Amino acid sequence: MQDALESPSFSRKNSWAFQLALCLLGPFFFLSVFFSIFAPLPALYLRQGFETEKLSRIWSLIAVFVGCALCGLIKGGVGALGFFLFASLPALMLGELLGKKKSPELAISAAALLVLFATCALGFGIAKSHEAPLIPFVRTELKSAIHEMSTRLIETQKGDLATESLEELKKIAENPNLLIDELPGILLSAILLLCTIPCVAMIRWNPKGFLRRSGIPRDFLRKWRSPEWLVWIALFCLAFLIFEVPYLSPIANNLLKPILLIYFFQGMSILAFFLDSLRIRGPIRLILYGFGIVFLTPMVISFGFFDLWFDFRRRRQDGIDEKDEEV
């Protein structure tokens, strides 16, 4: 495998057309609904796709400029700012830290905190320009946006939505606070996912010997586990959800969402370990991943959570040869 990493297929240069296509792919992902979570990936690839640091930085900055320009032309200033916040910043931070051989956990955490800080700073700046307190201003704007979006969905998708979904939308349109109280946790989870998916994709794809150059073990994903102390935070959050405590229960409710996402990642790592041990690859592996994500999410989270005590991977012999083409 090491010979494969050093082979000409890993060391040959990218074509200009391929690099420019990646610059265009970022804004395409961002402006789409389904693929927006992959928006940082092209710039991250460009940051890690060259042997020289200087060339990598130049092309990643070109991708940022092209993405902001295209999103600005199509969606205006909001589109350009959104691409910079939620695509460019994660890619640049991940690229810099992974390039310095920092751990994926540190890179993802730093990128997520940077995006969160920049988003809060932007909200504070907008509120300041309107000479209004930050939190009341944000709540008012969010209420208006949620009411408008839910009302539009009810009007345009009324015939396509299930009865239960339609009733939920009507409740949200009448009382946007139902969704606003959940938004901090949703935002934290979305930012964490936005910074994690590109990093996981690079580790699985391993373009041009990325793992070797970043110092990441090839079995990183199937052996990854969350820190042990996280379980105590999760238990405290669950306790405050069961026993309602003013102020603390809403915080616990929102904090629990990204924590459950982390345990979902650990559950998927366990699934990857057993798929590797059974030598399941290709389309069947992809189908099993999709089935676990779509239909068995609570079970995957449970496996990740209880792994601290049961250590599901401990008793199985790990004699698995990693393959770069695994999905």
N, C-alpha and C positions, 0 to 999 in steps of 0.2 A: 504493500500500500504506500509506503514511503517513496518507493520508486515511481509510483504513479503520480504522487504529488510533485515529484521533481521532473516529470516528463515534459516534453515540449508542449503538449496540449494545455498544461497548466501555466507555462511560462510565456507562450506566444502573446503578442500584443493585441489589444482590442482594436478593431477597425474604427475609423472616425464615424462611419455611419452607425455602428452599434452604440458608440458613446453618445452621439446626438439623439439616437432613438431613446436611450435611457433618460436623457434630459427631458424629452417630451412625455415619457411614460409617467413620471412623477405627477405632473398636473392632471394627466388623464385619470390616474388613480384617485387623486384628490377630488376632482369634480364629479366622479361617479359616486353612486351611493354604496354599492356593494363592495367595491374594491378600495374605498378610501382609507381603510386601515393599513394598506400596503404603500401609502404615499411616500413615507420616508425611505423605502427600500432602494429605489434606483440611485438616489444620491449617496446612500450608504455603500452600495456596491461600487460606485465610482470612487468613493473615498478609500475603499479597500482593494480596488481592482488593479493597482499599479505597484510596481516594486519601489518606486521613488515617492517619498512623502510629498515633495513639491508638486509633482504632476497629479497626485491623488487629490491634494487640496484644491488645485486649480480647477480640475474637472468637477469636483463636488460643488464648488462655488459657482461654476457655470450652470450646473443643474439647478441650484437655488435661484439664480438670476432668471433663467429661462422659465422656471416654474412660477415664480412670483409675477413675471411679466405676462405670461399667458393667462394665469388666473385673474390678474388685474384687468386684462382686455375683455375677458368673458364675464366676470362677475364684479368688476369694479374694485375699488379699494378694499372692500371687505374680503373679497376673494384672495387678493394678494396678501393681505395681512393674515388671513386664515392659513394660507399655504405656508407662509413663513413660520407661523407659530406651531402648526401641527404636522408639518412635513419637514421643513428645513431644520428647525432647531433640534428635533430628535435625531435626525440623520447626522448632523454636524457633531453633536455631543457624543453620540454612540461611536462615530468614526474616530474621533480624537482619542477617546479613552480605550477603545479596543485596539487602536493602532499602537498605543503605549503599553499593551499587554496587561491592561487592567481586567479584572474578572467581569464576566457578563452581568452578574448581579449588581456590581458597582456601577457599570456603564448604564444599565437600564434604570437604576434608582436615580442616578445623577441626571439622566435625560428627562425622566418623569418629573423630578423636582424643578428642573429648569423650565419645562413647559408649564407646569402649574404656577410657578412664580411669575413667569411672563404673562400668563393669562390673568392672574390676579392684578398685576401691575397695570395691564391694559384696562381692566375694569375700573381700577382706581383712577386712572387718568381720564377715562371717559366721564366718570361720575364727577371728578373735579372740574372738568370743563363745563359741566352743567350746574356746577355749584350746588351739588346735592350730596348727602351722606351716601357712602358706598353701598351698604347692604340694602337700605330702603330703595335706592335707585335701581339696583340690580333686580330686586324682587319685582318692582313695578314693571321694568322692561321685560322680564321673563314672563310675567303674567300676561302681558299684552301679546307677546310672541306665541306663547303656548295656546292662548285662546284663539288667535288668528289661525295657527297651523291646524289645530284640532277641528275648528269650524270648517276650514277648507277641505280637510280630509273627509269630513262627514258629507259635505256637499258633492265632492267629486268622486268619492269611492263608496258611496252609500250602497250601491247594488253589489259591489264586490266583497264587502266586509262581512264577516260572520256576525251573527246577532250579538254575541257576547262582546266582541271587539267594538261594535258600534255603540253598545251601551256604555262601555268603558270610556270611549271617546267623548260621548255626551256628558258623562260625569266630569271628565277633565275640562271640557269646554266651559261647563257651568262653574267649576271650582278648580282653577289652575293650581291652587295650593296643594292639591293631592299629588301633583307631580313635582312641584317646586321643592317640597320637603325631601324628596328622594334624589334631587339633582346633584348635590355634592358627592354622594357615593357613586352615582352614575358617571359623573365627570372624572372622579379619581380612577374608576375602573377603566374608562375609555382611554385616559392618558397612559395608564399602565399597559393596557393592551397595545396601544399605538407604538409604544417604545419596545415592547417585548417581541411582537410578531416579526419585525425586520431582523432583529438579532437572531431569533430562532431560525428564520429562513436562511440567513447567512451561514449559520452553523450546520444546518442540514445540507445546504447546497455546497458549501465549502469551495467557493470559486477561487481558482488560482492559488490553492494552498492557504486559504484564509486561516484555517485552524492552526496550521504550522506557524504562520507568521504572527498570530495573535496569542499563541501559547495556550490554546484551549484544547483539552483532551478530546479525542474523537468520541469517547463514550460519555461526554458531558451530559447530553440531554437525557439519556436513558438512566443515568445515575443521579440526576439532580434531585435535591430535596430542599424544602424550605427550612429556615432556621428553627430550632426547637422552641425558642422563646415566643415565637409567633402564636403558638397554640394557646398560651395563657391570655394573650390579648383577645383571641377569638372566643375563649371561654367567658371572659369578662363581658364582651359584647353580647354574647348569647344570654348571659345572666340579666343584663340590663334590658334586653328585649322581652324576656319572660316576666321580669318584675319591673313594671313601669316606674321610672324615676325622671322627674322633670329635668329637662336640659340634657341629662346624660343619655337617656334612651334614644333621642333623635341622633345624637352623635354616634352612639354605638351602632345604630341602624345603618348609617352611612359608612362608617368605618368597616363594617363587616363585609360590605360588597367587594372592595378590592382584596380583602383577606381571603374570601371565598374564591376569587379569581386566582389567587396564588395557589391555593390548594387544588384548584382545577388543573393548573399547570403541573403540579406534582402528580396528580392522578394520571395525567396524560404521559408523564415520564414513566410511571409504573407500567402503563399500557405499552409504551414503546419498548420497555425492557423485556416484557413477556413476548411481544411480537418478534423481537430480535432472537430471543431464546428458542422460539418455535420456527425460526427462519422464514417468517411470513413477510413477503416483500411485494412491491409492485401494486397493481390495482386492488388486490384483496386487502392489502394493508391500508390503502387509502380509503376503501369502503368502511373498514373497521374503525378508522379514525373518525370518519364522518358520522358513523352510527353512534359512536361514543359521545361526540360533540352535540349531536342533534337530539338523540333520544335518551341517552344515559348520563346526562350532565350531573344530576344529583348523586348517582353512584360513583362517577369519576371523582367528584369533590370529596365524597365520603372516603374513598380509598386514599386520597391524598391526605386527608385530615388524620385518619387512623394509622397511617404509615409510621408515625412516631412511635406508637406502641407495638404494632404488629410486625413492622419491618418486612413488608411483603416480598422484597427482593433478596432477603438475607439467605434463605435456604436453597436458592436455585444457583447452581454452578454457572459462573459467568465465563463461558468459553466461546464467546461470540466474536467473530471477525467483523469489524465495521466495514460497511460498504458506502462509498460516497454517493452511489446512485439511489440509496434508500430514500423513501419519501417521508 
